[in-house]
């Protein structure tokens, strides 16, 4: 149901904007870490244990990015941010 434009906007939950901003900051840090790991991975031999370990960490980082994106979307939806 569309909102009535004559009514005041719904009250936001205290701290929701701070939570959203914090999650956004964490997501950005994960992206920076991913870029640094990718640069390090390129300098390792492809068949080394270190390369395989970094690839695994990068996959986990991608999963974290997806989860953080979902949490950010929930914040936007709930708080109408």
Rosetta blueprint (number, residue, H / E / L):
1 X L
2 X L
3 X L
4 X L
5 X L
6 X L
7 X L
8 X L
9 X L
10 X L
11 X L
12 X L
13 X L
14 X L
15 X L
16 X H
17 X H
18 X H
19 X H
20 X H
21 X H
22 X H
23 X H
24 X H
25 X H
26 X H
27 X H
28 X H
29 X H
30 X H
31 X H
32 X H
33 X H
34 X H
35 X H
36 X H
37 X H
38 X H
39 X H
40 X H
41 X H
42 X H
43 X L
44 X L
45 X L
46 X L
47 X L
48 X L
49 X H
50 X H
51 X H
52 X H
53 X H
54 X H
55 X H
56 X H
57 X H
58 X H
59 X H
60 X H
61 X H
62 X H
63 X H
64 X H
65 X H
66 X H
67 X H
68 X H
69 X H
70 X H
71 X H
72 X H
73 X H
74 X H
75 X H
76 X H
77 X H
78 X H
79 X H
80 X L
81 X L
